[in-house]
Amino acid sequence: MDTLSYKTVSANKATVTKEWVLVDAEGQTLGRLSTKVAKILRGKYKPDFTPHVDCGDNVIVINADKINLTGKKWDAKEYIRHTGYPGGQRSLTASELFTKAPERLVEKAVKGMLPKNKLGSALFRNLKVYAGAEHDQEAQKPKTINLNDLK
């Protein structure tokens, strides 16, 4: 029996194949869309997934302004930030953030599902979110995928 055939293959920066993927957020629920996008960014759907390597695809999300939230989350869900000064805690509801910048709603949801380290920062840079149907990555020839087909 050949023991060399049972070696675990780890991907590295040179062996990873990264693609551009286009996701349409129209009519999708925010959290369900975000988990699948985070998994694609991480590379979990690939057979050569390696936890410490950026082996995921580049993801473009369009129609972020047509995203759904269930229940009373438009008014109840709060996004909190701090200015850095004493008493400088500021908060926005989901509807206020949505009117200001709908793409930030998707970005914040996906960023919270990525690792909180240098790898997570690198993965987040592979995400592009656009409020409308047009995007600036036509030259990359992104492949359109249906999130409902993924587990």
C-alpha positions in Angstrom: 0.0 0.0 0.0 1.4 3.4 -1.0 1.4 5.7 2.0 2.2 8.8 -0.1 -1.2 8.8 -1.8 -2.8 9.6 1.6 -1.2 12.9 2.2 -3.5 15.8 3.0 -3.2 18.5 0.3 -3.1 22.1 1.7 -3.8 25.0 -0.6 -1.4 28.0 -0.6 -1.4 31.4 -2.2 0.2 30.0 -5.4 -2.1 27.0 -5.9 -5.5 28.7 -5.2 -7.8 29.4 -8.1 -9.9 32.5 -7.4 -12.9 33.4 -9.6 -15.2 36.4 -9.7 -18.8 35.6 -8.6 -21.9 37.8 -9.1 -24.7 37.5 -6.6 -28.1 39.2 -7.0 -29.5 40.3 -3.6 -33.0 41.2 -4.9 -35.7 39.7 -2.6 -33.1 37.9 -0.5 -33.1 38.0 3.3 -30.1 39.8 4.7 -28.8 37.1 7.1 -29.3 34.2 4.8 -27.6 36.0 1.9 -24.7 37.1 4.1 -23.9 33.6 5.5 -23.7 32.2 1.9 -21.6 35.1 0.7 -19.3 34.8 3.7 -18.8 31.0 2.9 -18.0 31.8 -0.7 -15.5 34.5 0.4 -13.9 32.0 2.8 -13.7 29.2 0.2 -15.8 26.7 2.2 -17.6 25.5 -1.0 -14.3 24.4 -2.5 -12.8 20.9 -2.1 -9.3 22.3 -1.4 -10.4 24.6 1.5 -7.6 25.4 3.8 -8.5 27.4 7.0 -5.4 29.6 7.2 -5.3 30.6 3.4 -7.4 33.1 1.4 -8.8 30.4 -1.0 -12.3 31.9 -1.5 -13.7 33.7 -4.6 -14.2 37.4 -5.2 -17.8 38.3 -4.7 -19.9 41.1 -6.3 -23.3 41.7 -4.7 -25.7 43.8 -6.7 -29.2 45.2 -5.8 -28.3 45.7 -2.2 -31.1 48.3 -2.1 -33.7 45.5 -2.6 -32.7 43.4 0.4 -35.3 42.1 3.0 -35.3 42.0 6.8 -37.8 39.9 8.6 -40.0 40.9 11.5 -39.5 44.4 13.1 -35.7 44.4 12.4 -36.0 47.6 10.3 -36.8 49.5 13.5 -35.4 47.2 16.3 -31.9 46.3 14.9 -29.3 48.9 15.9 -25.8 49.5 14.5 -23.7 51.0 17.3 -20.4 52.8 16.8 -18.2 55.0 19.0 -16.6 58.3 18.0 -13.7 57.8 20.5 -14.7 60.7 22.7 -16.3 60.3 26.1 -20.1 59.9 25.7 -19.5 59.4 22.0 -21.6 56.3 21.4 -23.8 56.7 18.4 -26.4 54.3 17.0 -28.4 53.9 13.8 -31.4 51.7 13.2 -31.3 49.4 10.2 -33.8 51.6 8.3 -31.7 54.8 8.9 -28.5 53.0 7.8 -30.4 51.6 4.7 -31.5 55.1 3.6 -28.0 56.5 4.1 -26.1 53.6 2.4 -27.9 50.3 1.6 -24.6 48.6 0.6 -23.2 49.1 4.1 -26.0 47.0 5.6 -24.8 43.9 3.5 -21.1 44.8 4.2 -21.6 44.9 8.0 -23.6 41.6 8.0 -20.9 39.8 6.0 -18.0 41.3 7.9 -19.4 40.0 11.2 -19.4 36.5 9.8 -15.7 36.5 8.8 -12.7 35.8 11.1 -11.6 38.7 13.3 -8.0 38.7 12.2 -5.7 39.6 9.3 -7.2 36.8 7.2 -10.7 38.2 7.8 -9.6 41.7 6.7 -8.0 40.2 3.5 -11.2 38.2 2.8 -13.4 41.3 3.3 -11.4 43.1 0.6 -12.6 40.5 -1.9 -16.2 41.7 -1.4 -17.8 44.4 -3.6 -21.3 45.6 -2.8 -23.4 47.8 -5.1 -26.9 49.3 -4.3 -28.0 49.2 -7.9 -27.8 46.6 -10.8 -24.7 48.1 -12.3 -21.2 47.3 -11.1 -17.6 48.3 -12.0 -16.2 44.7 -12.4 -17.4 43.9 -15.9 -13.8 43.4 -17.0 -13.4 40.5 -14.6 -16.3 38.6 -16.4 -18.0 37.5 -13.2 -20.0 34.2 -13.2 -23.6 34.7 -12.0 -24.7 32.2 -9.3 -28.0 31.4 -7.6 -27.6 31.3 -3.8 -30.6 29.1 -3.5 -28.6 26.3 -5.1 -26.0 26.4 -2.4 -26.3 24.7 1.0 
